């Protein structure tokens, strides 16, 4: 049995990650491949509890927030992601390690070495096979987030913060071109879906057959 592929969607607030994750899953299913969609933080009962806690209040110490994410991720990997991959199922996650690297690392200034150490114990060796970074000007992303209704504390950050987050994701896309594909999320939803599918086909689908 071939091991499943692991795909993650990343990007700032309001770029359309959840929508595109669902659309990609439907396309993958049409190719007779088993697939699940999950999210971070979340994906398990423990992870969803952590998600509620994190979105409600920001801890005073960014290390506290990082460790909460790491705990949820460890449970996610053990309970959901790794077993699915072992069974040959493809996994699509709405956010994963790059969100931590950007939010807790680049934005809040925690050392990359510390974050990498946590990844070693929570994720390795099952890093994403492909990461799709949806890019959108910060102002447009905030407008989309506002149009959804209730804002999380991340959505409600100052525009300068959203601009810094966008820069962080763009840096990751530049630094890891073999794993990451940058996609213009300012395009119509259907066009973004097409670009996502082209990336998945080019990077993963051919070898899966």
Secondary structure, 3 states (H helix, E strand, C coil): CCCCCEEEEECCCCCCHHHHHHHHHHHHHCCCCCEEEEECCCCCHHHHHHHHHHHHCCCCCHHHHHHHHHHHHHHHHHHHHHHHHHCCCEEEEECCHHHHHHHHHHHCCCCHHHHHHHHHHHCCCCCCCEEEEEECCHHHHHHHHHHCCCCCCCCCCCHHHHHHHHHHHHHHHHHCCCCEEEEECCCCHHHHHHHHHHHHHHHHHHHHC
